[in-house]
Amino acid sequence: MRRDSERGNGTADIHAGIAGERAVMLNSAIQASLQRARDLHERGALAEAQQLYRGVLTMEPNNATAQLLLGLLCDQTGDPAEAEKLLARGLQFERRCAWAFAAHGMVLAKLARYEAALVPIDEALRLDPNHAPAHVGHGNALLGLERYAQAQAAYERALTIAPKYAEAWSNRGNALRALGRPADALISFDRALQTAPHGFAVHTNRGHALRDLGRHEDALRSYQLALVVRPRVAGILSQCGSMLLMLGRDAEALASYDEALEIEPDDLDVLYNSCVALDLLHRHDELLTRCEQVLSRAPEHAAAWFGKANALHGLRREAEAAVAYGHALVLDPDLHTALSNQGVALRMLERYAEALENYDNALARVGAHAQLLVSRAHTLQQLGRFDDALASYEAAVAVEPTDADGWALRGRALQQLLRFDEAVECFHRVQELEPAKAGAHQEEAYCQLTIGNFAVGWRKYEYRWADPDAARSHRHPNRTLWLGKEPLAGKTVLLHSEQGYGDTLQLCRYASLVEARGASVVLEVPAPLKELLSSLRGGYRLVAIGEPLPDFELQTPLLSLPLAFNTDLQSIPAQVPYLYANAARIHTWGERLRARAPSGRLRVGLGWSGNSRHANDLNRSIKLSALAPLYALGATFISLHQEVRERDTAALAQSGLIHFGAELENFADTAALIANLDLVISVDTSVVHLAGALGKPVWVLLPSVPDWRWMLSRDDSPWYPTARLFRQGKPGDWPDVIERVARALAQRIAQNSRE
């Protein structure tokens, strides 16, 4: 028995010894694993370190060191929720580590649990008052609680301890931004970058400060640097888009928003911001589609209704646009731009009284408001109430004396009242208020040219390229511009169209002057004009826009040629004809006319409306029915329109006019038809320029304030010797113009009968 007892005690001792050895070995393995994990962690091999930490916790689930270090690693790899759990468990067993309490507080702050974050941070500071990360964590929690001044003080305490602590500098900048001190914040971010030049958050927040300061180019650069550190972050791409919009780089902004949407397609704010870019780019079909995408998710998004309305307006769907503007205003009654644009839609529908009533009601509700007063003035102009319009513009300027747009619109109203000197003064005022912008110089150019001050007018007209709409049609801007100074002998010069057909027909005459200086001329024109302009005398190479261009040294837009040749009233190259209809086409169109028109009667071509998208279309175009007083006269009337507006289709059917419509395939056909006529009568459209260039008698019906080329107070044109001008005596009085034309036409018919 004794031996058995001794044997039993010996076995127990052996087992105890083995267990002890195993415990020592396990502890040694744990310590080795922890040390290896720490080494990997410090070297940035985070995946391998994480695997080892988790291995330790498999062997010893309550190992505080492994829990705390793994929590720190999870925070570094972007998993703050898991980090918080691990740090909280580790701190149950290890209560002496200031860094662990500080790390727990920081993670809680990242999870927006700011009040809870203060508890471990206070413990960290109790354990070590000079622990800089704890002060940073304290600042982070205070920042989240919007206690910005206290947060700033906490960061500054951290910087007293650790002057090169990048996170403290960066977050101090965030606190200063929140306190409305972006310039001071920028200094703080720059200090952070001295220590951590590749900090994603620092570059991002520096961009925010620069944005606050209005330094959009610099802000964009900071956001782009952030994207270098961490590419394809949707929020930063969106910020880049916003800065690009502020810089007027709308297409680049759209590309940035589109890239952000590829990453986060459900981000409604970015989707709407892309709508803003599309609106500025006038890409109306895409704008409509995206606004409807926003509205499908957020039906009460007032700004999206506004964007949709702008798209419909751009697509000439004015009735729908007016309704959409109304939806925007129901959702946001203070969206005054929507009310203003709704008025534009109503004006396009010729519902002027409704537009005026809207503005008057709004002004009664909100009081004097510059934008509404300006829009009201626009409407009054359409009603022909120019004195009232001017009063409304002046009221707008009184509300916002430094509002450049108000002064510009006041200047335009003064033009309508033929008070050009005062209008020029308004445009000078705009130039003082906005010296970096060029629109007022262009407006002044129209005034100066209209009153015959060509020397100033041509020079000012070169500012047109600063206008965003004009800039979109600016071709070859990177090639050397010729404005009359450099010798041309032996050089090739590209002369190119830039605006409407009428401008090209009027100014292609300058090609001969360029050629006379010894240049080889390439003339780039819209495709519908190419065949006709082949009749222009000279050895030019003619190219349609879009076709390959030959090599050239210099280029000049056609509308810059009068400046290049210092054109004044005495030196306008006015010899006509300078364009010619094709003989075979003249014969063909003569046969068509003889088949449909009585012989022996005066043949009169009529034009009553131009491009509906022209900025001054409502003033220069008329309804076909307005010409009805001419029909009773003994002449044959021929429509010179290829297409007729819907509003005129019924009047055309009842008029008895000969209308060839789609048979007029291009300007060469129209020129041949005009060559078979005795007279052209038209409002200010390309037909007038075509008839004048062909040397055909043309009577031009003009509003009281015409386009600059028709000047003022004369019934002839220095540009077209065969033109006779019939001007409104007062704004909108087309009946008086038609009556005078009818009397003159009756005399012409009588003369034709005698001959």
ROLO-453384 format. One line per field, with one value per residue (C-alpha): residue number from 1; residue in three letters; chain; x, y, z. Coordinates in steps of 0.1 Angstrom, whole numbers. Layout:
<sites>
seq NUM,...
type ALA,...
mol A,...
u X,...
v Y,...
w Z,...
</sites>
This chain:
<sites>
seq 1,2,3,4,5,6,7,8,9,10,11,12,13,14,15,16,17,18,19,20,21,22,23,24,25,26,27,28,29,30,31,32,33,34,35,36,37,38,39,40,41,42,43,44,45,46,47,48,49,50,51,52,53,54,55,56,57,58,59,60,61,62,63,64,65,66,67,68,69,70,71,72,73,74,75,76,77,78,79,80,81,82,83,84,85,86,87,88,89,90,91,92,93,94,95,96,97,98,99,100,101,102,103,104,105,106,107,108,109,110,111,112,113,114,115,116,117,118,119,120,121,122,123,124,125,126,127,128,129,130,131,132,133,134,135,136,137,138,139,140,141,142,143,144,145,146,147,148,149,150,151,152,153,154,155,156,157,158,159,160,161,162,163,164,165,166,167,168,169,170,171,172,173,174,175,176,177,178,179,180,181,182,183,184,185,186,187,188,189,190,191,192,193,194,195,196,197,198,199,200,201,202,203,204,205,206,207,208,209,210,211,212,213,214,215,216,217,218,219,220,221,222,223,224,225,226,227,228,229,230,231,232,233,234,235,236,237,238,239,240,241,242,243,244,245,246,247,248,249,250,251,252,253,254,255,256,257,258,259,260,261,262,263,264,265,266,267,268,269,270,271,272,273,274,275,276,277,278,279,280,281,282,283,284,285,286,287,288,289,290,291,292,293,294,295,296,297,298,299,300,301,302,303,304,305,306,307,308,309,310,311,312,313,314,315,316,317,318,319,320,321,322,323,324,325,326,327,328,329,330,331,332,333,334,335,336,337,338,339,340,341,342,343,344,345,346,347,348,349,350,351,352,353,354,355,356,357,358,359,360,361,362,363,364,365,366,367,368,369,370,371,372,373,374,375,376,377,378,379,380,381,382,383,384,385,386,387,388,389,390,391,392,393,394,395,396,397,398,399,400,401,402,403,404,405,406,407,408,409,410,411,412,413,414,415,416,417,418,419,420,421,422,423,424,425,426,427,428,429,430,431,432,433,434,435,436,437,438,439,440,441,442,443,444,445,446,447,448,449,450,451,452,453,454,455,456,457,458,459,460,461,462,463,464,465,466,467,468,469,470,471,472,473,474,475,476,477,478,479,480,481,482,483,484,485,486,487,488,489,490,491,492,493,494,495,496,497,498,499,500,501,502,503,504,505,506,507,508,509,510,511,512,513,514,515,516,517,518,519,520,521,522,523,524,525,526,527,528,529,530,531,532,533,534,535,536,537,538,539,540,541,542,543,544,545,546,547,548,549,550,551,552,553,554,555,556,557,558,559,560,561,562,563,564,565,566,567,568,569,570,571,572,573,574,575,576,577,578,579,580,581,582,583,584,585,586,587,588,589,590,591,592,593,594,595,596,597,598,599,600,601,602,603,604,605,606,607,608,609,610,611,612,613,614,615,616,617,618,619,620,621,622,623,624,625,626,627,628,629,630,631,632,633,634,635,636,637,638,639,640,641,642,643,644,645,646,647,648,649,650,651,652,653,654,655,656,657,658,659,660,661,662,663,664,665,666,667,668,669,670,671,672,673,674,675,676,677,678,679,680,681,682,683,684,685,686,687,688,689,690,691,692,693,694,695,696,697,698,699,700,701,702,703,704,705,706,707,708,709,710,711,712,713,714,715,716,717,718,719,720,721,722,723,724,725,726,727,728,729,730,731,732,733,734,735,736,737,738,739,740,741,742,743,744,745,746,747,748,749,750,751,752,753,754,755
type MET,ARG,ARG,ASP,SER,GLU,ARG,GLY,ASN,GLY,THR,ALA,ASP,ILE,HIS,ALA,GLY,ILE,ALA,GLY,GLU,ARG,ALA,VAL,MET,LEU,ASN,SER,ALA,ILE,GLN,ALA,SER,LEU,GLN,ARG,ALA,ARG,ASP,LEU,HIS,GLU,ARG,GLY,ALA,LEU,ALA,GLU,ALA,GLN,GLN,LEU,TYR,ARG,GLY,VAL,LEU,THR,MET,GLU,PRO,ASN,ASN,ALA,THR,ALA,GLN,LEU,LEU,LEU,GLY,LEU,LEU,CYS,ASP,GLN,THR,GLY,ASP,PRO,ALA,GLU,ALA,GLU,LYS,LEU,LEU,ALA,ARG,GLY,LEU,GLN,PHE,GLU,ARG,ARG,CYS,ALA,TRP,ALA,PHE,ALA,ALA,HIS,GLY,MET,VAL,LEU,ALA,LYS,LEU,ALA,ARG,TYR,GLU,ALA,ALA,LEU,VAL,PRO,ILE,ASP,GLU,ALA,LEU,ARG,LEU,ASP,PRO,ASN,HIS,ALA,PRO,ALA,HIS,VAL,GLY,HIS,GLY,ASN,ALA,LEU,LEU,GLY,LEU,GLU,ARG,TYR,ALA,GLN,ALA,GLN,ALA,ALA,TYR,GLU,ARG,ALA,LEU,THR,ILE,ALA,PRO,LYS,TYR,ALA,GLU,ALA,TRP,SER,ASN,ARG,GLY,ASN,ALA,LEU,ARG,ALA,LEU,GLY,ARG,PRO,ALA,ASP,ALA,LEU,ILE,SER,PHE,ASP,ARG,ALA,LEU,GLN,THR,ALA,PRO,HIS,GLY,PHE,ALA,VAL,HIS,THR,ASN,ARG,GLY,HIS,ALA,LEU,ARG,ASP,LEU,GLY,ARG,HIS,GLU,ASP,ALA,LEU,ARG,SER,TYR,GLN,LEU,ALA,LEU,VAL,VAL,ARG,PRO,ARG,VAL,ALA,GLY,ILE,LEU,SER,GLN,CYS,GLY,SER,MET,LEU,LEU,MET,LEU,GLY,ARG,ASP,ALA,GLU,ALA,LEU,ALA,SER,TYR,ASP,GLU,ALA,LEU,GLU,ILE,GLU,PRO,ASP,ASP,LEU,ASP,VAL,LEU,TYR,ASN,SER,CYS,VAL,ALA,LEU,ASP,LEU,LEU,HIS,ARG,HIS,ASP,GLU,LEU,LEU,THR,ARG,CYS,GLU,GLN,VAL,LEU,SER,ARG,ALA,PRO,GLU,HIS,ALA,ALA,ALA,TRP,PHE,GLY,LYS,ALA,ASN,ALA,LEU,HIS,GLY,LEU,ARG,ARG,GLU,ALA,GLU,ALA,ALA,VAL,ALA,TYR,GLY,HIS,ALA,LEU,VAL,LEU,ASP,PRO,ASP,LEU,HIS,THR,ALA,LEU,SER,ASN,GLN,GLY,VAL,ALA,LEU,ARG,MET,LEU,GLU,ARG,TYR,ALA,GLU,ALA,LEU,GLU,ASN,TYR,ASP,ASN,ALA,LEU,ALA,ARG,VAL,GLY,ALA,HIS,ALA,GLN,LEU,LEU,VAL,SER,ARG,ALA,HIS,THR,LEU,GLN,GLN,LEU,GLY,ARG,PHE,ASP,ASP,ALA,LEU,ALA,SER,TYR,GLU,ALA,ALA,VAL,ALA,VAL,GLU,PRO,THR,ASP,ALA,ASP,GLY,TRP,ALA,LEU,ARG,GLY,ARG,ALA,LEU,GLN,GLN,LEU,LEU,ARG,PHE,ASP,GLU,ALA,VAL,GLU,CYS,PHE,HIS,ARG,VAL,GLN,GLU,LEU,GLU,PRO,ALA,LYS,ALA,GLY,ALA,HIS,GLN,GLU,GLU,ALA,TYR,CYS,GLN,LEU,THR,ILE,GLY,ASN,PHE,ALA,VAL,GLY,TRP,ARG,LYS,TYR,GLU,TYR,ARG,TRP,ALA,ASP,PRO,ASP,ALA,ALA,ARG,SER,HIS,ARG,HIS,PRO,ASN,ARG,THR,LEU,TRP,LEU,GLY,LYS,GLU,PRO,LEU,ALA,GLY,LYS,THR,VAL,LEU,LEU,HIS,SER,GLU,GLN,GLY,TYR,GLY,ASP,THR,LEU,GLN,LEU,CYS,ARG,TYR,ALA,SER,LEU,VAL,GLU,ALA,ARG,GLY,ALA,SER,VAL,VAL,LEU,GLU,VAL,PRO,ALA,PRO,LEU,LYS,GLU,LEU,LEU,SER,SER,LEU,ARG,GLY,GLY,TYR,ARG,LEU,VAL,ALA,ILE,GLY,GLU,PRO,LEU,PRO,ASP,PHE,GLU,LEU,GLN,THR,PRO,LEU,LEU,SER,LEU,PRO,LEU,ALA,PHE,ASN,THR,ASP,LEU,GLN,SER,ILE,PRO,ALA,GLN,VAL,PRO,TYR,LEU,TYR,ALA,ASN,ALA,ALA,ARG,ILE,HIS,THR,TRP,GLY,GLU,ARG,LEU,ARG,ALA,ARG,ALA,PRO,SER,GLY,ARG,LEU,ARG,VAL,GLY,LEU,GLY,TRP,SER,GLY,ASN,SER,ARG,HIS,ALA,ASN,ASP,LEU,ASN,ARG,SER,ILE,LYS,LEU,SER,ALA,LEU,ALA,PRO,LEU,TYR,ALA,LEU,GLY,ALA,THR,PHE,ILE,SER,LEU,HIS,GLN,GLU,VAL,ARG,GLU,ARG,ASP,THR,ALA,ALA,LEU,ALA,GLN,SER,GLY,LEU,ILE,HIS,PHE,GLY,ALA,GLU,LEU,GLU,ASN,PHE,ALA,ASP,THR,ALA,ALA,LEU,ILE,ALA,ASN,LEU,ASP,LEU,VAL,ILE,SER,VAL,ASP,THR,SER,VAL,VAL,HIS,LEU,ALA,GLY,ALA,LEU,GLY,LYS,PRO,VAL,TRP,VAL,LEU,LEU,PRO,SER,VAL,PRO,ASP,TRP,ARG,TRP,MET,LEU,SER,ARG,ASP,ASP,SER,PRO,TRP,TYR,PRO,THR,ALA,ARG,LEU,PHE,ARG,GLN,GLY,LYS,PRO,GLY,ASP,TRP,PRO,ASP,VAL,ILE,GLU,ARG,VAL,ALA,ARG,ALA,LEU,ALA,GLN,ARG,ILE,ALA,GLN,ASN,SER,ARG,GLU
mol A,A,A,A,A,A,A,A,A,A,A,A,A,A,A,A,A,A,A,A,A,A,A,A,A,A,A,A,A,A,A,A,A,A,A,A,A,A,A,A,A,A,A,A,A,A,A,A,A,A,A,A,A,A,A,A,A,A,A,A,A,A,A,A,A,A,A,A,A,A,A,A,A,A,A,A,A,A,A,A,A,A,A,A,A,A,A,A,A,A,A,A,A,A,A,A,A,A,A,A,A,A,A,A,A,A,A,A,A,A,A,A,A,A,A,A,A,A,A,A,A,A,A,A,A,A,A,A,A,A,A,A,A,A,A,A,A,A,A,A,A,A,A,A,A,A,A,A,A,A,A,A,A,A,A,A,A,A,A,A,A,A,A,A,A,A,A,A,A,A,A,A,A,A,A,A,A,A,A,A,A,A,A,A,A,A,A,A,A,A,A,A,A,A,A,A,A,A,A,A,A,A,A,A,A,A,A,A,A,A,A,A,A,A,A,A,A,A,A,A,A,A,A,A,A,A,A,A,A,A,A,A,A,A,A,A,A,A,A,A,A,A,A,A,A,A,A,A,A,A,A,A,A,A,A,A,A,A,A,A,A,A,A,A,A,A,A,A,A,A,A,A,A,A,A,A,A,A,A,A,A,A,A,A,A,A,A,A,A,A,A,A,A,A,A,A,A,A,A,A,A,A,A,A,A,A,A,A,A,A,A,A,A,A,A,A,A,A,A,A,A,A,A,A,A,A,A,A,A,A,A,A,A,A,A,A,A,A,A,A,A,A,A,A,A,A,A,A,A,A,A,A,A,A,A,A,A,A,A,A,A,A,A,A,A,A,A,A,A,A,A,A,A,A,A,A,A,A,A,A,A,A,A,A,A,A,A,A,A,A,A,A,A,A,A,A,A,A,A,A,A,A,A,A,A,A,A,A,A,A,A,A,A,A,A,A,A,A,A,A,A,A,A,A,A,A,A,A,A,A,A,A,A,A,A,A,A,A,A,A,A,A,A,A,A,A,A,A,A,A,A,A,A,A,A,A,A,A,A,A,A,A,A,A,A,A,A,A,A,A,A,A,A,A,A,A,A,A,A,A,A,A,A,A,A,A,A,A,A,A,A,A,A,A,A,A,A,A,A,A,A,A,A,A,A,A,A,A,A,A,A,A,A,A,A,A,A,A,A,A,A,A,A,A,A,A,A,A,A,A,A,A,A,A,A,A,A,A,A,A,A,A,A,A,A,A,A,A,A,A,A,A,A,A,A,A,A,A,A,A,A,A,A,A,A,A,A,A,A,A,A,A,A,A,A,A,A,A,A,A,A,A,A,A,A,A,A,A,A,A,A,A,A,A,A,A,A,A,A,A,A,A,A,A,A,A,A,A,A,A,A,A,A,A,A,A,A,A,A,A,A,A,A,A,A,A,A,A,A,A,A,A,A,A,A,A,A,A,A,A,A,A,A,A,A,A,A,A,A,A,A,A,A,A,A,A,A,A,A,A,A,A,A,A,A,A,A,A,A,A,A,A,A,A,A,A,A,A,A,A,A,A,A,A,A,A,A,A,A,A,A,A,A,A,A,A,A,A,A,A,A,A,A,A,A,A,A,A,A,A,A,A,A,A,A,A,A,A,A,A,A,A,A,A,A,A,A,A,A,A,A,A,A,A,A,A,A,A,A,A,A,A,A,A,A,A,A,A,A,A,A,A,A,A,A
u 0,28,45,13,8,43,38,6,23,52,28,11,44,53,20,24,59,48,19,44,67,39,27,62,65,30,39,72,53,28,56,75,44,36,71,70,36,48,79,56,32,59,72,38,32,-3,-19,8,8,-30,-27,-2,-23,-53,-32,-22,-58,-66,-41,-50,-83,-79,-44,-47,-17,-28,-63,-50,-25,-50,-75,-49,-42,-79,-82,-53,-69,-102,-123,-131,-160,-139,-111,-135,-145,-110,-97,-126,-120,-82,-88,-108,-75,-49,-57,-23,-17,-24,-19,-46,-72,-63,-66,-100,-112,-100,-118,-150,-147,-144,-176,-192,-196,-181,-195,-184,-149,-143,-143,-113,-95,-98,-84,-55,-47,-50,-24,-1,-9,18,5,1,-22,-46,-48,-55,-82,-97,-97,-113,-142,-147,-146,-174,-194,-190,-170,-145,-126,-120,-109,-84,-70,-67,-47,-25,-17,-7,16,32,43,49,55,58,26,10,-25,-26,-18,-43,-71,-63,-69,-103,-112,-101,-121,-152,-145,-146,-108,-98,-66,-53,-65,-45,-13,-21,-26,7,25,10,22,58,58,34,35,14,-15,-47,-69,-45,-46,-84,-89,-64,-85,-116,-98,-87,-122,-135,-110,-123,-89,-106,-75,-54,-82,-85,-48,-50,-80,-60,-30,-54,-65,-28,-25,-58,-73,-109,-125,-160,-162,-130,-138,-170,-151,-129,-160,-173,-140,-139,-174,-163,-134,-157,-143,-177,-168,-140,-163,-188,-161,-151,-188,-192,-162,-175,-209,-191,-178,-210,-239,-265,-250,-279,-259,-232,-259,-276,-242,-237,-270,-256,-226,-249,-270,-240,-229,-264,-266,-303,-312,-288,-298,-334,-326,-304,-329,-356,-332,-329,-367,-374,-356,-364,-397,-395,-360,-368,-334,-339,-373,-355,-329,-356,-373,-341,-336,-372,-366,-334,-353,-379,-406,-417,-452,-437,-409,-433,-451,-418,-407,-440,-433,-399,-415,-442,-414,-392,-410,-377,-362,-363,-342,-370,-396,-374,-369,-405,-411,-387,-407,-440,-424,-413,-450,-459,-478,-463,-492,-490,-453,-457,-484,-461,-434,-457,-472,-438,-425,-456,-448,-410,-405,-378,-357,-331,-334,-372,-371,-347,-370,-400,-381,-375,-412,-420,-396,-414,-447,-430,-432,-395,-399,-414,-387,-360,-377,-377,-340,-332,-351,-330,-298,-311,-315,-280,-259,-229,-248,-231,-259,-284,-262,-258,-295,-302,-278,-297,-330,-314,-304,-341,-349,-322,-302,-269,-245,-262,-261,-224,-220,-238,-215,-185,-199,-201,-165,-155,-174,-162,-129,-120,-152,-157,-194,-198,-171,-191,-223,-204,-192,-228,-236,-205,-210,-247,-240,-212,-182,-164,-129,-140,-167,-144,-118,-144,-160,-129,-140,-168,-146,-149,-187,-192,-216,-193,-163,-179,-180,-144,-124,-87,-80,-46,-34,-18,-45,-40,-56,-40,-5,18,27,8,28,35,15,-17,-45,-75,-107,-134,-171,-180,-217,-248,-252,-259,-225,-207,-226,-219,-182,-169,-164,-132,-115,-105,-88,-68,-58,-48,-22,-4,-19,-33,-67,-85,-122,-139,-177,-209,-217,-250,-231,-202,-217,-229,-196,-177,-190,-169,-143,-107,-84,-96,-97,-131,-137,-168,-167,-157,-137,-99,-80,-49,-18,-20,1,-25,-62,-89,-126,-147,-161,-126,-118,-134,-109,-80,-87,-96,-130,-150,-180,-159,-139,-166,-160,-195,-192,-220,-227,-199,-218,-235,-262,-254,-267,-281,-299,-313,-328,-343,-359,-371,-390,-405,-417,-432,-451,-467,-467,-485,-462,-458,-464,-438,-422,-415,-398,-409,-390,-408,-389,-354,-338,-361,-330,-315,-312,-333,-358,-388,-379,-368,-392,-429,-459,-467,-502,-487,-478,-514,-519,-494,-514,-540,-514,-509,-477,-467,-454,-429,-419,-382,-385,-374,-392,-422,-430,-460,-477,-475,-487,-524,-516,-494,-521,-545,-520,-517,-479,-459,-440,-413,-403,-380,-372,-349,-321,-294,-284,-274,-311,-323,-298,-311,-347,-339,-321,-355,-372,-376,-375,-370,-388,-377,-371,-334,-324,-298,-321,-314,-276,-280,-301,-277,-246,-263,-270,-308,-331,-340,-363,-354,-380,-363,-372,-367,-334,-318,-288,-256,-250,-281,-271,-296,-317,-310,-330,-300,-271,-234,-230,-255,-261,-293,-310,-337,-345,-379,-376,-402,-410,-417,-409,-431,-450,-449,-482,-468,-438,-460,-482,-452,-439,-473,-473,-438,-446,-478,-456,-431,-459,-473,-438,-434,-468,-457,-425
v 0,24,18,23,56,67,56,77,108,105,104,135,153,142,155,188,191,185,210,235,230,233,265,279,268,283,315,316,309,337,361,352,356,389,402,389,405,438,438,432,458,484,476,480,443,446,415,392,411,407,369,366,387,365,334,347,352,317,304,330,347,372,383,421,430,411,426,462,459,441,469,495,476,473,511,516,493,511,490,512,492,460,482,496,461,448,479,478,441,446,475,452,434,462,495,510,520,556,549,522,545,573,549,537,573,581,551,561,596,581,562,596,585,617,618,582,590,616,589,568,600,615,583,584,620,610,583,605,643,647,620,640,615,617,654,649,624,649,675,651,643,680,688,662,679,712,727,741,766,738,715,740,744,706,703,732,713,683,705,720,684,672,702,680,660,661,649,676,703,689,687,721,733,717,734,768,762,755,787,806,812,794,815,804,768,769,777,747,723,735,727,692,686,696,664,642,653,624,628,621,639,669,675,671,695,720,719,728,758,770,766,787,814,814,801,776,767,760,740,719,712,701,678,663,657,638,616,609,595,577,574,571,585,596,625,641,636,655,683,685,688,716,735,730,744,775,778,776,743,727,697,686,691,667,641,643,639,610,592,598,583,552,546,556,555,561,594,618,650,641,631,665,683,665,681,715,708,695,726,749,728,732,694,695,659,645,671,661,624,630,654,628,602,626,631,594,591,625,638,669,680,716,722,691,703,736,717,697,730,744,713,716,752,744,718,745,726,758,748,718,741,766,737,723,758,759,726,740,771,751,732,762,796,814,799,833,821,795,823,844,815,806,841,834,803,823,849,823,812,849,848,882,893,861,865,901,891,865,890,916,891,879,914,922,891,895,932,948,920,927,895,897,934,925,897,920,945,919,912,948,951,923,942,972,992,1003,1033,1010,984,1010,1021,984,980,1012,999,967,987,1007,974,961,991,968,942,942,923,950,977,957,951,988,995,973,989,1023,1010,1001,1037,1048,1064,1049,1073,1065,1028,1030,1046,1017,992,1012,1009,971,970,988,964,933,941,904,898,908,908,945,952,932,950,983,971,967,1002,1017,999,1008,1045,1043,1045,1017,1023,1016,991,967,967,960,933,912,906,883,852,857,850,812,806,823,805,771,780,794,773,773,796,781,791,825,852,878,912,932,939,910,910,882,878,841,829,808,824,806,827,809,814,817,826,827,822,859,869,846,859,895,892,866,897,904,873,893,920,893,877,912,914,883,856,822,821,791,798,776,779,760,731,746,776,759,755,791,805,787,816,841,855,847,817,805,770,764,739,730,730,695,687,683,716,722,737,773,798,824,824,851,847,865,889,901,911,946,953,939,963,993,994,1027,1040,1051,1019,992,970,975,964,940,915,895,862,846,820,790,795,760,764,798,781,753,776,799,769,761,796,799,767,782,820,843,860,897,903,916,887,894,870,872,864,870,851,840,814,811,806,840,862,890,868,882,917,909,882,887,864,857,871,905,907,901,938,931,902,924,941,930,910,873,865,837,823,821,798,762,755,774,777,759,793,803,771,781,816,802,779,808,834,822,824,801,780,755,744,714,719,746,722,747,783,777,769,800,821,807,814,850,855,849,875,913,921,906,919,904,909,908,872,855,860,897,892,867,891,920,899,889,926,920,948,940,958,951,954,965,969,1003,991,969,948,969,964,984,1014,1042,1069,1059,1041,1027,1004,1011,973,966,993,976,976,998,999,1003,1010,1009,1044,1031,997,969,989,965,976,1010,994,971,1000,1019,989,984,1019,1016,983,997,1023,997,976,1006,1014,978,980,1012,995
w 0,9,-24,-42,-24,-32,-68,-70,-55,-80,-109,-98,-95,-130,-144,-125,-138,-174,-170,-157,-186,-210,-194,-197,-233,-241,-224,-243,-276,-268,-260,-291,-313,-297,-303,-339,-344,-330,-353,-383,-371,-368,-403,-418,-425,-411,-425,-411,-378,-375,-382,-353,-329,-336,-331,-297,-288,-299,-274,-247,-253,-225,-235,-229,-249,-280,-277,-274,-302,-325,-317,-327,-359,-368,-364,-387,-413,-413,-390,-360,-349,-344,-330,-303,-292,-289,-270,-246,-238,-234,-210,-187,-180,-184,-167,-166,-203,-210,-248,-247,-231,-255,-285,-272,-269,-304,-319,-301,-316,-350,-344,-335,-298,-286,-250,-245,-259,-231,-204,-215,-227,-192,-177,-202,-191,-155,-160,-181,-184,-210,-233,-266,-284,-254,-259,-296,-288,-263,-291,-315,-291,-284,-321,-326,-299,-317,-288,-312,-290,-264,-292,-305,-269,-266,-299,-288,-255,-276,-298,-267,-258,-294,-317,-349,-342,-377,-366,-340,-365,-390,-365,-350,-386,-386,-354,-367,-399,-377,-359,-392,-394,-427,-431,-397,-405,-437,-417,-395,-424,-440,-407,-407,-443,-433,-411,-431,-467,-479,-455,-473,-447,-445,-482,-481,-452,-467,-498,-477,-462,-496,-508,-479,-488,-524,-537,-560,-582,-551,-535,-566,-565,-528,-536,-565,-542,-518,-548,-555,-520,-521,-556,-565,-534,-544,-519,-531,-568,-560,-544,-575,-595,-574,-577,-615,-617,-598,-623,-653,-664,-667,-689,-665,-636,-652,-658,-621,-610,-634,-619,-584,-595,-609,-574,-555,-580,-552,-540,-547,-540,-566,-591,-587,-589,-622,-633,-626,-648,-676,-673,-677,-707,-723,-727,-722,-731,-706,-680,-683,-679,-648,-631,-636,-619,-589,-588,-590,-556,-541,-556,-535,-546,-556,-572,-594,-605,-614,-634,-652,-661,-674,-695,-709,-716,-735,-755,-764,-745,-729,-717,-698,-685,-671,-652,-639,-627,-609,-591,-580,-566,-547,-530,-524,-527,-522,-553,-571,-601,-608,-608,-631,-655,-654,-666,-695,-704,-703,-725,-750,-750,-755,-722,-712,-690,-669,-665,-654,-629,-614,-608,-594,-570,-559,-553,-533,-511,-507,-512,-534,-549,-575,-595,-596,-606,-634,-647,-644,-665,-692,-694,-697,-726,-743,-738,-754,-722,-723,-699,-673,-679,-674,-641,-630,-639,-619,-589,-591,-592,-562,-543,-553,-564,-569,-589,-623,-639,-629,-645,-676,-680,-673,-702,-725,-716,-724,-758,-764,-756,-781,-752,-763,-745,-712,-721,-727,-692,-677,-695,-682,-647,-652,-664,-631,-610,-628,-644,-649,-670,-706,-712,-707,-733,-758,-749,-754,-787,-800,-788,-804,-837,-838,-835,-861,-837,-855,-842,-806,-816,-836,-808,-781,-801,-797,-761,-774,-769,-731,-734,-725,-754,-779,-766,-773,-810,-810,-833,-838,-807,-803,-837,-844,-848,-876,-869,-897,-884,-898,-935,-954,-985,-991,-961,-958,-938,-926,-925,-906,-898,-861,-857,-880,-917,-921,-906,-930,-960,-950,-942,-967,-989,-969,-984,-1015,-993,-975,-1008,-1022,-995,-1010,-989,-999,-984,-969,-962,-937,-937,-927,-950,-962,-975,-992,-1027,-1028,-1015,-1043,-1065,-1045,-1069,-1061,-1057,-1023,-1010,-996,-968,-949,-911,-901,-932,-930,-932,-951,-934,-925,-906,-895,-887,-884,-875,-901,-876,-867,-903,-901,-872,-891,-920,-897,-914,-912,-930,-960,-963,-961,-991,-1005,-1042,-1051,-1062,-1047,-1046,-1077,-1082,-1104,-1140,-1142,-1109,-1120,-1150,-1130,-1105,-1132,-1147,-1113,-1109,-1143,-1136,-1105,-1110,-1135,-1159,-1161,-1124,-1100,-1081,-1045,-1021,-984,-952,-919,-892,-885,-861,-831,-809,-818,-787,-803,-821,-804,-815,-851,-862,-870,-877,-913,-907,-901,-939,-949,-960,-989,-1004,-1020,-1041,-1077,-1072,-1069,-1034,-1029,-995,-990,-960,-961,-928,-913,-876,-864,-855,-892,-909,-910,-922,-949,-962,-964,-979,-1015,-1012,-1034,-1009,-1021,-986,-986,-1023,-1011,-1002,-994,-999,-1035,-1042,-1023,-1042,-1076,-1065,-1055,-1088,-1105,-1083,-1087,-1050,-1016,-985,-952,-915,-904,-913,-935,-965,-963,-964,-993,-1013,-1006,-1015,-1048,-1056,-1055,-1043,-1007,-983,-947,-919,-887,-850,-834,-821,-848,-849,-850,-888,-897,-875,-868,-886,-922,-948,-967,-957,-962,-964,-991,-1018,-1030,-995,-983,-946,-931,-893,-865,-853,-819,-802,-815,-840,-869,-884,-892,-909,-930,-940,-953,-971,-987,-1000,-1014,-1029,-1046,-1062,-1073,-1088,-1106,-1120,-1131,-1150,-1168,-1179
</sites>
